[in-house]
Amino acid sequence: MNRTSSPQEAPWTVARILDWTVQHLKQHGSETPRLDAEILLAHARHCPRIQLYVSYHDLVTDTERAAMRELVRRRARAEPVAYLVGHREFFGLDLHVSADVLIPRPETETLVLELLDLARSLPNPTILDVGTGSGCIAAAAAANLARAHVTAIDISPPALVVARENAARLGLADRIDFLEGDLVAPVPPGKQFDFIVSNPPYVADCEMESLPPDVRNHEPHLALRAGADGLSIITRLIAAVPPLVRTGGGLLLEIAPEQAAAVRAQLQSSGCFVAVKTLKDGAGSERVVRALRASP
């Protein structure tokens, strides 16, 4: 994407920039070069991505090309597209994201779907989201359960800034309470919830180096890393939550597929949960473990 074009050179149209960017990003390891190129060019042109499809022959201005060059340069160095454009769609919601929070992923929507199925039968469900990050789970729950009230906790103050901003932008600030602290420590004594949900850190220390570079080098390790076996946070959470879940309520945890058997065993051996089962994500991988609170 040269800075200037000679008189003989083809003009830099939307189509030409997309084609050039796709090839460039392929050479630099992108697994979704076409999608990346379209999202970045739409951002540089301040237009919806779908508008590109009817603008292939439009000339791209020098200002837009300069913005696109910088975005492509950073993407070629494995910066996540979501951080470059500052937002990510999750469960139909447009969420602001920054390098302070994990980028919301489609796999987490499996947890939200199960939560909605369980909570819809309750008149005023109360939900605790532990490790809220961008607030994606809390926001999706509040947006789809009109009478629900959500409490969202994170240990990271910068992450809570992002989550609060998302709640405010989506008109949900009055239905989500945000607390700062480690796991469930900030919950007031005696407080109970119908459901506790969490997408906790679950990457084993030894697996960090094998993560894709855009994850390993740019997403917050605080939201990823979980000890030698990847279960350190989950184990602590399972031990801490029983007093906070009402009888008949539920606990839903996102996990790595290879952790499913171990997490189910922990829940069953705790003596506090029944109806423990695993749910598969859209790719067919075991992604969420759900359990119901047994009678004391």
Secondary structure, DSSP 8 states (H G I E B T S, - for coil): --SS--TTS---BHHHHHHHHHHHHHHTT-SSHHHHHHHHHHHHHTS-GGGGGG-TTSB--HHHHHHHHHHHHHHHTT--HHHHHTEEEETTEEEE--TTS----GGGHHHHHHHHHHHTTSSS-EEEEES-TTTHHHHHHHHH-TT-EEEEEES-HHHHHHHHHHHHHTT-GGGEEEEESSTTTTS-TT--EEEEEE----B-GGGGGGS-HHHHTTS-GGGTB-TTTS-HHHHHHHHHSGGGEEEEEEEEEE--GGGHHHHHHHHHHTSSEEEEEEEE-TTS-EEEEEEEE---
